[in-house]
Amino acid sequence: MKVRVKLLGIISFSYPAFREFRTIDVRQGDTIRDLRQRLGLPEACSSVNGKLVGEDYELKSDDEVLFFSPASGG
């Protein structure tokens, strides 16, 4: 099964290859958490097909996944 992955914001500086969408093979039943850990990413917010999702979201074929740092401020 294939998904497309892109990184936004600060985490994209550490992984410049993912500043553009990259196709990644995942197994059926893999979650956002599984994908994030496989890519070696720090904890991050994620969206799939334009909707915010949690780490337990089960990936589906052709999903477009964005990872980005949580916003903070003061």
C-alpha positions in Angstrom: 0.0 0.0 0.0 1.3 3.5 -0.8 0.9 6.8 0.9 2.3 10.2 0.1 4.2 12.1 2.8 5.3 15.7 3.2 6.9 17.6 6.1 6.1 21.2 7.0 7.8 23.8 9.2 10.8 23.2 11.4 10.9 19.4 11.0 11.3 19.8 7.2 14.7 21.4 7.9 16.0 18.1 9.3 14.5 16.0 6.5 14.8 18.1 3.3 13.9 15.3 1.0 10.4 15.4 2.4 9.8 19.1 1.7 8.0 17.7 -1.4 5.6 14.8 -1.3 7.3 11.4 -1.3 5.6 8.1 -1.9 6.2 5.6 0.9 5.2 2.0 1.1 3.2 1.0 4.3 1.6 -2.2 5.5 -2.1 -2.6 5.9 -3.0 -1.7 9.5 -0.1 0.8 9.9 -1.0 4.0 11.8 0.3 7.5 11.7 2.5 6.6 14.8 4.0 3.6 12.9 4.8 5.8 9.9 6.3 8.6 12.1 8.5 6.2 14.0 9.6 4.4 10.8 10.7 7.8 9.3 12.5 8.6 12.6 10.4 11.8 13.1 10.0 13.5 16.5 6.4 13.7 17.9 4.5 15.9 15.5 1.0 17.0 14.5 -0.4 15.3 11.5 -3.1 15.7 8.9 -4.4 13.2 6.4 -6.2 14.4 3.2 -6.5 17.8 4.8 -8.0 16.7 8.1 -6.2 16.7 11.5 -5.8 13.1 12.8 -4.3 11.5 15.8 -1.5 9.0 16.1 -3.9 6.0 16.0 -5.3 6.9 12.6 -5.0 3.8 10.4 -3.5 4.7 7.0 -5.3 3.9 3.8 -4.0 3.5 0.3 -3.3 6.8 -1.5 -3.6 8.9 1.7 -1.7 12.2 1.7 0.0 12.7 5.0 1.4 16.0 6.4 3.6 16.1 9.5 4.3 19.4 11.2 5.5 20.8 14.5 2.9 21.8 17.0 2.4 25.6 17.3 3.6 27.3 20.4 3.9 30.9 21.5 3.7 33.2 24.3 
